[in-house]
């Protein structure tokens, strides 16, 4: 359906004073498709923040601007003459609590059958870790003793039918011409397969081949020196980019420092062993305190459909 032919739905565009009193302070909310019940966006805010997406979506009905996935999803619901469901997931929060609730929700939905969300920004305070990923702390930090000018870190699926680590790692990626240039010795190109922060495979790239999709795959030889290492400190500065399934390119100076060449605007050299592998005591305490507060606060533990809020007398 043409965008201009879509009729804007969701006539309710603000909270009444009595309604907002029930969710005072900051809240975390979700936008949900009413038909398949899929949550396609999670956010946080105060006041009428949850409604601002609808206002913007309506204005874009009369525009030729390219839509982000979030507004495409809203228009798709409206094209079926349906209202987007607005759900308050947690309320009465301070900034820190809102970040943690939003992050946990984004992480949980991202690995569930719900599927990928339309959020353009990664979870602000993500601390998600699979139990098996804790094994990363048992491996030495990636801190090579000599220089590497180009190490490509690829996030690979844990399992993929009929494909070993090498096949899962080598295809298919958007790699620019300058990054496909192959050198020798310290200027050689290396590819590392990462699962749960640990390198489960490493290869010296010998060739790049273009696929029909326009993306690229590499051919390479095993390179054990970069296997079975903990890469969490290296990935941390580009975590948001990494969590969206993108690969990184890293350079090591061979003297205990690295810098990210692709995946972060911060190009400064950083120590390979700066960050701890486990949660700090402060973060653990914060999360325990938050959990207790969520259990105490019935407003937080019960989901609220925006349309179900009743006016207070």
QUICOR-V859008 format. One record per helix or strand of 3 or more residues. SS is the DSSP state (hx for helix, st for strand). FROM is the first residue (numbers start at 0). LEN is the number of residues. If there is no record, write none. Layout:
SS & FROM & LEN
SS & FROM & LEN
//
This chain:
hx & 2 & 3
hx & 16 & 7
st & 25 & 7
st & 38 & 7
hx & 48 & 12
hx & 68 & 11
st & 84 & 9
hx & 94 & 16
hx & 130 & 8
st & 147 & 8
hx & 164 & 6
hx & 176 & 4
hx & 184 & 3
st & 188 & 7
st & 197 & 13
st & 215 & 7
hx & 223 & 3
hx & 231 & 5
hx & 238 & 5
st & 247 & 5
st & 256 & 6
hx & 280 & 16
hx & 297 & 4
hx & 305 & 3
//
